[in-house]
Amino acid sequence: MNLNLAATLVAVFALIGYVLMRIFLPTFNYERLLFLGSFALIAVFLMFMHRRQQRKKENAA
């Protein structure tokens, strides 16, 4: 799977999960932020890995 697509999917799933937690578990404020933050960090890491691979491909060509 392409890292760019994986990062996008992780970010979308994080937002969907955040909205669902906000609707069904309204008292868990810190847990929602922790959930969203952990998925956001994973998405950012995947985007950096994707950019790094692109630069390596450009430099090799």
N, CA, C and O atoms as a GROMACS GRO file, in nm:
protein
  244
    1MET      N    1   0.084  -0.118   0.000
    1MET     CA    2   0.000   0.000   0.000
    1MET      C    3   0.089   0.124   0.000
    1MET      O    4   0.194   0.127   0.065
    2ASN      N    5   0.046   0.222  -0.072
    2ASN     CA    6   0.119   0.348  -0.079
    2ASN      C    7   0.114   0.418   0.058
    2ASN      O    8   0.009   0.421   0.122
    3LEU      N    9   0.226   0.472   0.102
    3LEU     CA   10   0.231   0.537   0.233
    3LEU      C   11   0.142   0.660   0.240
    3LEU      O   12   0.085   0.690   0.345
    4ASN      N   13   0.129   0.730   0.128
    4ASN     CA   14   0.042   0.847   0.125
    4ASN      C   15  -0.104   0.805   0.149
    4ASN      O   16  -0.175   0.870   0.225
    5LEU      N   17  -0.146   0.699   0.084
    5LEU     CA   18  -0.282   0.647   0.103
    5LEU      C   19  -0.301   0.596   0.246
    5LEU      O   20  -0.406   0.619   0.306
    6ALA      N   21  -0.203   0.529   0.299
    6ALA     CA   22  -0.212   0.478   0.436
    6ALA      C   23  -0.225   0.592   0.536
    6ALA      O   24  -0.304   0.583   0.630
    7ALA      N   25  -0.149   0.698   0.518
    7ALA     CA   26  -0.157   0.813   0.608
    7ALA      C   27  -0.294   0.879   0.600
    7ALA      O   28  -0.349   0.920   0.702
    8THR      N   29  -0.348   0.890   0.480
    8THR     CA   30  -0.480   0.949   0.463
    8THR      C   31  -0.587   0.863   0.531
    8THR      O   32  -0.676   0.915   0.597
    9LEU      N   33  -0.578   0.731   0.512
    9LEU     CA   34  -0.675   0.642   0.575
    9LEU      C   35  -0.668   0.647   0.727
    9LEU      O   36  -0.772   0.646   0.794
   10VAL      N   37  -0.548   0.653   0.782
   10VAL     CA   38  -0.532   0.661   0.927
   10VAL      C   39  -0.595   0.791   0.979
   10VAL      O   40  -0.663   0.790   1.082
   11ALA      N   41  -0.572   0.902   0.908
   11ALA     CA   42  -0.629   1.029   0.951
   11ALA      C   43  -0.781   1.028   0.943
   11ALA      O   44  -0.849   1.080   1.032
   12VAL      N   45  -0.836   0.969   0.837
   12VAL     CA   46  -0.981   0.962   0.822
   12VAL      C   47  -1.042   0.874   0.931
   12VAL      O   48  -1.143   0.910   0.991
   13PHE      N   49  -0.981   0.758   0.957
   13PHE     CA   50  -1.031   0.670   1.063
   13PHE      C   51  -1.023   0.738   1.200
   13PHE      O   52  -1.110   0.718   1.284
   14ALA      N   53  -0.919   0.818   1.221
   14ALA     CA   54  -0.908   0.891   1.348
   14ALA      C   55  -1.021   0.991   1.364
   14ALA      O   56  -1.079   1.003   1.472
   15LEU      N   57  -1.053   1.063   1.258
   15LEU     CA   58  -1.162   1.160   1.267
   15LEU      C   59  -1.297   1.092   1.286
   15LEU      O   60  -1.380   1.140   1.363
   16ILE      N   61  -1.319   0.981   1.216
   16ILE     CA   62  -1.444   0.906   1.234
   16ILE      C   63  -1.454   0.853   1.377
   16ILE      O   64  -1.560   0.863   1.440
   17GLY      N   65  -1.347   0.798   1.427
   17GLY     CA   66  -1.346   0.748   1.565
   17GLY      C   67  -1.368   0.859   1.666
   17GLY      O   68  -1.438   0.839   1.765
   18TYR      N   69  -1.308   0.975   1.641
   18TYR     CA   70  -1.327   1.088   1.731
   18TYR      C   71  -1.473   1.131   1.735
   18TYR      O   72  -1.528   1.156   1.843
   19VAL      N   73  -1.536   1.140   1.618
   19VAL     CA   74  -1.677   1.180   1.612
   19VAL      C   75  -1.765   1.076   1.682
   19VAL      O   76  -1.856   1.112   1.757
   20LEU      N   77  -1.737   0.949   1.659
   20LEU     CA   78  -1.816   0.845   1.725
   20LEU      C   79  -1.798   0.848   1.877
   20LEU      O   80  -1.894   0.829   1.952
   21MET      N   81  -1.676   0.873   1.922
   21MET     CA   82  -1.652   0.883   2.067
   21MET      C   83  -1.721   1.007   2.124
   21MET      O   84  -1.770   1.005   2.236
   22ARG      N   85  -1.724   1.113   2.046
   22ARG     CA   86  -1.790   1.236   2.092
   22ARG      C   87  -1.940   1.215   2.107
   22ARG      O   88  -2.002   1.270   2.198
   23ILE      N   89  -1.999   1.137   2.017
   23ILE     CA   90  -2.144   1.112   2.022
   23ILE      C   91  -2.178   1.012   2.132
   23ILE      O   92  -2.268   1.038   2.212
   24PHE      N   93  -2.108   0.899   2.136
   24PHE     CA   94  -2.145   0.790   2.226
   24PHE      C   95  -2.080   0.796   2.364
   24PHE      O   96  -2.132   0.738   2.459
   25LEU      N   97  -1.968   0.863   2.376
   25LEU     CA   98  -1.898   0.873   2.504
   25LEU      C   99  -1.864   1.019   2.534
   25LEU      O  100  -1.746   1.056   2.532
   26PRO      N  101  -1.962   1.102   2.562
   26PRO     CA  102  -1.936   1.246   2.576
   26PRO      C  103  -1.855   1.284   2.700
   26PRO      O  104  -1.802   1.395   2.707
   27THR      N  105  -1.844   1.196   2.797
   27THR     CA  106  -1.772   1.233   2.920
   27THR      C  107  -1.622   1.206   2.912
   27THR      O  108  -1.547   1.250   2.999
   28PHE      N  109  -1.577   1.135   2.810
   28PHE     CA  110  -1.435   1.099   2.798
   28PHE      C  111  -1.360   1.205   2.717
   28PHE      O  112  -1.328   1.182   2.601
   29ASN      N  113  -1.331   1.318   2.779
   29ASN     CA  114  -1.266   1.428   2.707
   29ASN      C  115  -1.119   1.397   2.678
   29ASN      O  116  -1.075   1.410   2.564
   30TYR      N  117  -1.044   1.357   2.779
   30TYR     CA  118  -0.901   1.332   2.761
   30TYR      C  119  -0.877   1.208   2.675
   30TYR      O  120  -0.781   1.204   2.598
   31GLU      N  121  -0.963   1.110   2.688
   31GLU     CA  122  -0.948   0.989   2.608
   31GLU      C  123  -0.968   1.018   2.460
   31GLU      O  124  -0.899   0.962   2.375
   32ARG      N  125  -1.063   1.106   2.429
   32ARG     CA  126  -1.086   1.146   2.288
   32ARG      C  127  -0.963   1.214   2.232
   32ARG      O  128  -0.920   1.184   2.120
   33LEU      N  129  -0.906   1.306   2.307
   33LEU     CA  130  -0.787   1.376   2.260
   33LEU      C  131  -0.669   1.283   2.245
   33LEU      O  132  -0.591   1.296   2.151
   34LEU      N  133  -0.655   1.190   2.337
   34LEU     CA  134  -0.547   1.092   2.327
   34LEU      C  135  -0.566   1.004   2.204
   34LEU      O  136  -0.469   0.975   2.133
   35PHE      N  137  -0.688   0.962   2.179
   35PHE     CA  138  -0.720   0.880   2.061
   35PHE      C  139  -0.686   0.955   1.933
   35PHE      O  140  -0.617   0.902   1.846
   36LEU      N  141  -0.734   1.078   1.922
   36LEU     CA  142  -0.709   1.157   1.802
   36LEU      C  143  -0.561   1.189   1.786
   36LEU      O  144  -0.508   1.184   1.676
   37GLY      N  145  -0.495   1.221   1.896
   37GLY     CA  146  -0.353   1.254   1.891
   37GLY      C  147  -0.266   1.137   1.850
   37GLY      O  148  -0.171   1.154   1.774
   38SER      N  149  -0.298   1.018   1.898
   38SER     CA  150  -0.217   0.903   1.863
   38SER      C  151  -0.230   0.870   1.714
   38SER      O  152  -0.131   0.839   1.648
   39PHE      N  153  -0.352   0.876   1.662
   39PHE     CA  154  -0.370   0.850   1.520
   39PHE      C  155  -0.308   0.962   1.435
   39PHE      O  156  -0.256   0.935   1.327
   40ALA      N  157  -0.314   1.084   1.482
   40ALA     CA  158  -0.254   1.195   1.408
   40ALA      C  159  -0.102   1.179   1.401
   40ALA      O  160  -0.042   1.207   1.297
   41LEU      N  161  -0.040   1.136   1.511
   41LEU     CA  162   0.104   1.114   1.509
   41LEU      C  163   0.143   1.003   1.411
   41LEU      O  164   0.244   1.014   1.340
   42ILE      N  165   0.064   0.897   1.407
   42ILE     CA  166   0.091   0.790   1.312
   42ILE      C  167   0.079   0.841   1.169
   42ILE      O  168   0.162   0.809   1.084
   43ALA      N  169  -0.024   0.920   1.141
   43ALA     CA  170  -0.044   0.974   1.006
   43ALA      C  171   0.071   1.067   0.966
   43ALA      O  172   0.118   1.062   0.852
   44VAL      N  173   0.115   1.150   1.058
   44VAL     CA  174   0.227   1.241   1.027
   44VAL      C  175   0.354   1.162   1.002
   44VAL      O  176   0.429   1.194   0.910
   45PHE      N  177   0.379   1.060   1.081
   45PHE     CA  178   0.496   0.975   1.061
   45PHE      C  179   0.492   0.908   0.923
   45PHE      O  180   0.593   0.904   0.854
   46LEU      N  181   0.377   0.858   0.883
   46LEU     CA  182   0.364   0.795   0.751
   46LEU      C  183   0.386   0.896   0.639
   46LEU      O  184   0.446   0.862   0.537
   47MET      N  185   0.337   1.018   0.656
   47MET     CA  186   0.358   1.121   0.553
   47MET      C  187   0.507   1.155   0.541
   47MET      O  188   0.557   1.172   0.430
   48PHE      N  189   0.578   1.165   0.653
   48PHE     CA  190   0.722   1.192   0.646
   48PHE      C  191   0.797   1.078   0.579
   48PHE      O  192   0.890   1.101   0.502
   49MET      N  193   0.757   0.955   0.607
   49MET     CA  194   0.820   0.840   0.541
   49MET      C  195   0.794   0.844   0.391
   49MET      O  196   0.882   0.811   0.311
   50HIS      N  197   0.674   0.882   0.351
   50HIS     CA  198   0.641   0.891   0.209
   50HIS      C  199   0.727   0.998   0.140
   50HIS      O  200   0.780   0.974   0.032
   51ARG      N  201   0.739   1.113   0.203
   51ARG     CA  202   0.822   1.220   0.144
   51ARG      C  203   0.968   1.178   0.135
   51ARG      O  204   1.037   1.211   0.038
   52ARG      N  205   1.016   1.107   0.236
   52ARG     CA  206   1.155   1.061   0.236
   52ARG      C  207   1.180   0.964   0.120
   52ARG      O  208   1.283   0.972   0.052
   53GLN      N  209   1.084   0.874   0.097
   53GLN     CA  210   1.098   0.780  -0.014
   53GLN      C  211   1.093   0.852  -0.149
   53GLN      O  212   1.166   0.815  -0.241
   54GLN      N  213   1.010   0.954  -0.160
   54GLN     CA  214   1.003   1.030  -0.285
   54GLN      C  215   1.136   1.100  -0.313
   54GLN      O  216   1.183   1.100  -0.427
   55ARG      N  217   1.196   1.161  -0.210
   55ARG     CA  218   1.324   1.229  -0.229
   55ARG      C  219   1.434   1.131  -0.271
   55ARG      O  220   1.517   1.164  -0.355
   56LYS      N  221   1.433   1.012  -0.212
   56LYS     CA  222   1.534   0.911  -0.248
   56LYS      C  223   1.517   0.870  -0.394
   56LYS      O  224   1.616   0.852  -0.464
   57LYS      N  225   1.392   0.854  -0.440
   57LYS     CA  226   1.368   0.818  -0.579
   57LYS      C  227   1.412   0.927  -0.675
   57LYS      O  228   1.469   0.899  -0.781
   58GLU      N  229   1.387   1.054  -0.636
   58GLU     CA  230   1.428   1.166  -0.721
   58GLU      C  231   1.579   1.179  -0.729
   58GLU      O  232   1.633   1.209  -0.835
   59ASN      N  233   1.647   1.158  -0.616
   59ASN     CA  234   1.792   1.168  -0.615
   59ASN      C  235   1.859   1.053  -0.690
   59ASN      O  236   1.966   1.069  -0.747
   60ALA      N  237   1.794   0.938  -0.689
   60ALA     CA  238   1.851   0.822  -0.759
   60ALA      C  239   1.838   0.836  -0.911
   60ALA      O  240   1.917   0.780  -0.986
   61ALA      N  241   1.738   0.910  -0.954
   61ALA     CA  242   1.715   0.923  -1.099
   61ALA      C  243   1.799   1.031  -1.162
   61ALA      O  244   1.791   1.053  -1.283
   0.00000   0.00000   0.00000
